[in-house]
Amino acid sequence: MKKLLLSAVLSVPLWVFGQGFQVNLQGQKQIGMAGAGSALALDEASVFYNPGAVSFLEKNSISAGVNPLLFKSAFKQTGSNITENVKNKIAPPFEAYAVWGPKSNKWKLGIGVYTPFGGLVDWGNEWSGRYALTSLNLKAIYFQPTLSVKITDHIGIGAGFVYNHGDVNLQRALPVNYPDGRSGHATLEGTGSGYGWNAGLYIKTLSNITFAVVHKSKVVTKLNDGTATFDVPSSLRSSFPEGNTFNAELPLPSTTTLGIGVPLSKSTTLAFDASWVQWHIYKELAFDYAVNTSALADTRSARNYRDGSSFKMGINHQASEKLALRAGVGYAFSPVQDGYVTPEAPDADRYILSAGVGYAPTSHFELNASFFFEDVKSRQQKNIETGLDGTFKTLVYAPGLSLTYKW
Amino acid sequence: MVGDINMKKIIFNSLVAATILFAASCKPEIETPAARTAGTANFSKYIAIGNSLTSGYADGGLYLEGQKVAYPNLLAAQMATVGGGSFTSPFFTDAQANGSGYISLSALVNGTPTLTPVLGNGWRDTPTNTRLFKYSGEIQNLGIPGMRLDLAFDPTFTFSAANMFFERLLTDAQVGKVNYAAYIQGRNHTFFSLWLGNNDALGYALNGGVTTDATTVLTEKTTFSFLYTNMLNILTAGGQKGVVATIPDVTAVPYFNTVTPAALLAAAKAINPAAAAIYIQTGTGAVRVATSEDLIRLPFQTAGLLGTGSIPYGLHPLNPIANNWVLDKDEVIKVKDYVNSYNSTIKSLANNKGLAVADTYTYFNTVKAGISVQGININAAFITGGAFSLDGIHLTPRGNAAIANVFVDAINAKYGSTIPTIDITKYRGVKYPDSK
C-alpha cells in the first residue's frame, strides 16, 4: 500500500500538497471507503461524488446522514513542557440527497445538501496561542440541484449548480489588558454566500471497470456586514468602536478528481480516487472593517496555500444480500506551507483510515454506518505573521450513520 | 432468519467497537524530544545579581506585583523542572504591596496618557518616605534598583546607606559598612545570573548626559572591565556556572524615543502656529535646533515646560530645553560607544570563563524594531508596545517573560539543559484604564 501511495505521489510531482478546511464526509458508503467512490454508481451520494454516475443509479432514493466529528488537536509551544488541547466540541457535518428519474428514461434529477468545508476548533480563552486564535466555527453548507444523463450505456454525464451558505465565527484574545490583568477579546461573526458548480463524467467500460472525472468548481464565499465585536478596556473604546462591521471573502477551492472502480468479483469492488484540491486561491484572509482607527486597520493575513491533493482507496464487499462491509485507506498532502500553519487549521499531511457497514433490512430501506479516522502528522511551526511557535498534532474521529429509502 | 440474526450481531458488534474506539479516542500526544535535564549545570541554588531589572522594579517603583514577575523569579520557576530548588525574594508583604509607590495609567485620551502616582505603603518612616520596611531572611533575588557595577565595589560603603533599596535588605550593623560585592558573597550558590552594568551607562543618559553625582557617572571602560572581572571571580569562586547578560542600548527604550523634537514642534505649533523649531542646549553648552538624532527624556512630556515663560521655553534660542533634558546626538554616540565596549568586555570575559551569555542588547534592538511572539506584537513604543512599563525603561510582566526566555535559551544552549520556556502570553502588558 505504502509503495502504491509512494508511486502515486512520485507520478504527480506537482501535486505537492490536502485538506485545510476540507471535510471529506459526504456519503456513508464512500466514507467507509476512505472517501473514494467517484467512479462507482453506489448511491444517491453520487450527486456529490460524481453527478455523471447519478444516471446509472438503478433506483430512486432519498437519504440523510450525519457524521459527528471530533477534531482533537494538541499544541505545545517550542521549548515548553506543557501540552494544550482543544476543547471537545462535536462538529456536525451532514448530508442529505434525493435522486429521481422515470424508470425507463436516460436521465435523473438529484439534489444534495452537504457540508464540504468547515471547521470547529475551540482552544479556549486561556491557551498560549489565544492571541492568534481562541476559536473558529466555520460552516459551509452546499445546496446542489443536479441533472444527470446517460448518454450511452457506457457514458453518463451530470452537472449541478452549487449555492453555498457560509457561516463563520472567529474569535481571538487581544493583547491589551484590563486593570485586573485579563485580556481583551475580538469576535468576528458573519454569514455569506457563494456560487459554483459540480460536474462529472462516468464511464463504464466493457470489462466493467469504471472511470470518473469530476470537477467541483471553486466557491468564493463573500461575507458582508459581519459583526466585529471588541471587548477592550473603556480607555481604548475609541480605537475599537462599538457596532463595527466587516467584509471578508473566503475562497473555497475547486477540486478535480480522477476515479477508478475495479470489480474484483461479483460482490467486491475496489475504488481509487485521486483528488487535486486547488487551494492556491486561498492567498489571504482579509478583514475589511467599516470603521478603521489608528489601532484598527484592515487586516490582510497571508495564507498562501498551495494546492492540496489526496489519494484514497476503498473496498466495498457485499457480504450478503443485506449486508455490505467497507474499508478504506488514504493519504492527503496538506495545502498549508511552512510558516503559515495556524491554530484555526493546524494542518499537516495526514493518513486516513475508515470502515463501514451497510444493512438493508428490506429492498426499500438501507442503513449505513461508517467510522472515519484521520491521523494528522505532528508539525512544528513558527507562524510568519503571529510568531506562534510550537508543535501541532491532530487526530480526527468521525462516526457516521445514514438512512436511505429507495423505490 | 438465522443469517439475519448474524448480520444484526455483526452490525451491533461493529457499532459497539466503533463507539468504544470513539469514546477511547486518545488525545493526540506530542513527544518531548528528550527528558528534562539540567545538562552540565546545577540549578539547585540559583542567585540573581543585578539592578532594578533583576529586582522586578517597574512603573517607576518597586512593588509586589513587579517583584513577583521579575525575570529571575520566572526563570527560577522554570529551573524547578530541571532540579532547581526554591528561590527566595525580598517581597513586600501584602500590607506593603505598593512598596515604594509607582505610577499608573489613569486615562488615555486620543493616545495622550495621564499618569497618576500610586502612593507607596512600604515606608517605615512615614511621612518622610525615604526608608523602606526592612526585609530580613535569606534571599536569592539580589537585584537592587539603582545598583551599578562601579558602586557594587564602593570602597566608601556609603552607597549601602544612600540607596534605600539596598538599605532595606541590610541589618543595621551592615548599613554603611558593606558594599554590594561583599553583600552577595557567602551564599553557597550553585548557579548565578549577572545582569549588571546597565546603570553605569544609563545613569548618565537618564540625566541627559550630565554627571551630578556617583549615580550619574559614565563608568570608564577600563574600570568596567576590571570590576566585571572581579565580579565574575567572586561569583565563580567555587567553580559555579552561570549566565551573564549584555547591556541594552540605552536608545532602545521608550524613555528616549517617545518625546521627539518633531512631536514637540507639532504640539507647539498647535498652540502657536508661529513656532518654528525646537531649541536645545547640548552637552557642550551650545544652543542649536534639535534634530531627530537628539533624544529628549520621557518625563519632559509631563513636565509642562514647553513654551512657558516670556521667552517661550524650548522654542527660542535664548531659552532652549536644558541640557539635562536632552541626550544630544554627540552624547548618544558616546553612550553607545561605552555600551558597546562594556558588552565586548562582558562577552569576552564570559567566554573565558565558559559562561552563558544572554544577549539582551541584541534582543532589545529586535524589540525596538518590533516582533511577534506567540501572537503578541511587542515593540518599544511607550504604553502600546507592551514590553516596557510606564516608566519607559523597566519591563512589564510581558517584557520580563520575554527577557526570561532569552536567559532560558542562552542557558540551555550553553549547558545542554532543557529548561522549559516561559509562556509569555500568561503575562500582561500595560494595564489600560477601564471605567467598568
Contacts between the chains, C-beta under 8 A, distances in Angstrom:
chain1	res1	chain2	res2	distance
A	70	B	22	7.3
A	70	B	25	6.3
A	72	B	25	6.5
A	72	B	27	6.0
A	72	B	28	5.7
A	73	B	28	6.7
A	74	B	27	6.3
A	74	B	28	4.4
A	74	B	29	7.2
A	74	B	30	5.5
A	75	B	30	7.6
A	76	B	30	4.5
A	76	B	32	7.8
A	77	B	374	6.9
A	77	B	421	6.4
A	77	B	423	6.3
A	78	B	421	7.1
A	79	B	405	7.8
A	79	B	408	7.1
A	79	B	409	7.6
A	79	B	412	7.8
A	79	B	420	6.2
A	79	B	421	3.5
A	80	B	420	5.2
A	80	B	421	5.4
A	80	B	423	6.5
A	81	B	32	6.8
A	81	B	36	6.7
A	81	B	81	6.0
A	81	B	420	4.0
A	82	B	420	7.5
A	82	B	423	7.1
A	83	B	29	7.7
A	83	B	30	5.4
A	85	B	27	5.8
A	85	B	28	7.7
A	128	B	374	6.1
A	128	B	423	4.6
A	128	B	425	4.9
A	128	B	426	7.5
A	129	B	374	6.6
A	129	B	375	5.9
A	129	B	425	7.5
A	130	B	375	7.2
A	130	B	425	6.3
A	131	B	374	6.7
A	131	B	375	3.2
A	131	B	376	5.0
A	131	B	425	6.0
A	132	B	374	7.6
A	132	B	375	3.7
A	133	B	375	7.9
A	172	B	375	7.7
A	175	B	375	7.6
A	175	B	376	4.4
A	175	B	377	7.2
A	175	B	386	6.2
A	175	B	398	7.8
A	175	B	425	7.9
A	175	B	429	6.2
A	176	B	429	7.1
A	176	B	432	5.8
A	177	B	428	4.2
A	177	B	429	5.7
A	177	B	430	6.9
A	177	B	431	5.2
A	177	B	432	6.4
A	178	B	431	7.0
A	178	B	432	6.9
A	178	B	434	5.2
A	179	B	431	4.9
A	179	B	432	7.6
A	179	B	433	6.8
A	179	B	434	5.7
A	181	B	428	4.8
A	181	B	431	7.1
A	183	B	428	7.9
A	232	B	432	7.5
A	233	B	431	8.0
A	233	B	432	3.8
A	233	B	433	6.2
A	233	B	434	3.8
A	234	B	433	7.1
A	234	B	434	5.0
A	234	B	435	4.2
A	234	B	436	6.3
A	235	B	105	7.8
A	235	B	107	6.5
A	235	B	108	4.3
A	235	B	432	4.9
A	235	B	433	4.3
A	235	B	434	6.7
A	235	B	435	7.8
A	236	B	108	7.2
A	236	B	432	5.5
A	238	B	110	7.5
A	294	B	111	7.3
A	295	B	384	7.8
A	320	B	3	6.3
A	320	B	7	6.8
A	322	B	3	7.9
A	322	B	4	7.3
A	322	B	7	5.9
A	323	B	7	4.7
A	323	B	10	6.8
A	323	B	11	7.6
A	355	B	14	7.5
A	355	B	18	7.7
A	357	B	10	7.3
A	357	B	11	5.8
A	357	B	14	5.1
A	359	B	7	6.4
A	359	B	8	8.0
A	359	B	11	5.3
A	369	B	11	7.4
A	369	B	14	7.1
A	369	B	15	6.3
A	369	B	18	7.2
A	371	B	18	4.4
A	371	B	21	6.9
A	371	B	22	7.4
A	378	B	28	8.0
A	378	B	30	6.2
A	378	B	31	7.6
A	385	B	372	6.9
A	386	B	372	5.4
A	386	B	374	7.4
A	386	B	375	4.3
A	387	B	371	6.6
A	387	B	372	3.4
A	387	B	373	4.9
A	387	B	374	6.1
A	387	B	375	6.7
A	387	B	376	7.7
A	388	B	374	5.5
A	388	B	375	5.1
A	389	B	374	6.6
A	391	B	30	5.1
A	393	B	28	4.1
A	393	B	29	6.9
A	393	B	30	5.0
A	394	B	28	5.9
A	395	B	25	6.9
A	395	B	26	7.6
A	395	B	27	7.8
A	395	B	28	4.7
A	397	B	21	7.6
A	397	B	22	5.5
A	397	B	25	4.7
A	399	B	18	5.2
A	399	B	19	7.3
A	399	B	22	5.4
